[in-house]
Amino acid sequence: MSSIAVVNAGSSSIKFAIYGVADAPTLRLKGLIEGIGATPRARLSDAGGGVLLKEDLPPQGFDHAAATQTMMRLVAPWLDGHDISAVGHRVVHGGGEFAAPVVLTPESAERLAAFIPLAPLHQPHNLAVIRAMLAAHPDLPQVACFDTAFHQTQPPLAQAFALPRKYAADGIRRYGFHGISYEYVTGRLKALAPEIASGRVVVAHLGNGASLCAVMDGRSVATTMGFTAADGLMMGTRCGAIDPGVLVHMIDQYGMGARELEDLIYRQSGLLGVSGLSSDMRTLRAADDPAAKEAIALFVYRILREIGSLAAALGGLDALVFTAGIGENDAKTRAEVAAGCAWLGLELDEPANLRGDLTISAPDSRIAVFVIPTNEELEIARSVMRLMSDR
Ligand code: AMP
């Protein structure tokens, strides 16, 4: 038996997971290297979350390539002879080109570099790890799985901005993100309730990043994120959809530059900006502060407005699925969203919602409501297995 490594690289961290592969991937190890560029440290745990090791790493010259080598060094003693036979990378942007996971070559890895301007906060770090892996382990197959790929099925109207045409030719259009999570969740829904999965579904990925996806017969037809992962819902620290004129006003009246605007809309806004307290839903729920309550109210209001928009894109709604940190764990947010969807005929089974059951809609609700925990790492491991068995 062999193993698959799943790697998710961010600007200052690399999250990874090791899956044993037999008939299906089985989680064996989970790890995190964080503080890249500052005070790097590593943690490795077993499948049950039991900590196997913690290590402080030398800060000097510790970049994503060094972190990649460290990851391979740290996991080696715990593989029990199940050597890593392939690596799956989460890549945020596949542009208009990649509609499915792909086995990387040095050439295709370089094609991904063309999308750096489309996702400057993530793509360079995804690529740094891919390049380091390709250089150090040229015989180890590397698979890229894209956050954008699931949304390639959106019709052209859903992808368009009402800008002059020439900009679309430069790739300025709506792409959508969280696609690996949507792929996993819609796959689970299909296994659990195939007749509902073949209908009109809105999946609500509500975590620190948050988006909604309108899914028809298992395929994305519209989503709230667009050209970047800053659009759509209010998030932990991102503002979501905003009148574009506000940004022009910020430039004119506050003399803001591109980096300041980026900091404002990605890191200072959302739940954090409105509450002035925290980006974390648990902290806000526990707080008595009226600003915290207002932040949550706006978060829910934006979700309700966007559910209405996606229901219109779908021509109706048969099911709503909650996933990610808030969607899976915060019964209050689910109850507030459900209350705002009563006009659609949605009725919650309150005890089931409080328990966080898989099905939380009342028996005679016109819309079925589910809580399906997402698992992006497992989805990537499955994609790697599929591609490897096709080779
Ligand atoms: P994610 O980005 O998917 O890890 O989700 C992070 C968000 O989920 C944060 O806002 C957390 O506060 C929220 N979250 C996690 N667990 C809970 C919980 N038990 N109750 C409320 N919110 C939670």
Residues whose N, C-alpha, C, O or C-beta is under 5 A from the ligand:
A	BS01	AMP	L206 G207 N208 G209 S279 D280 M281 R282 A324 G325 I326 N329 D330
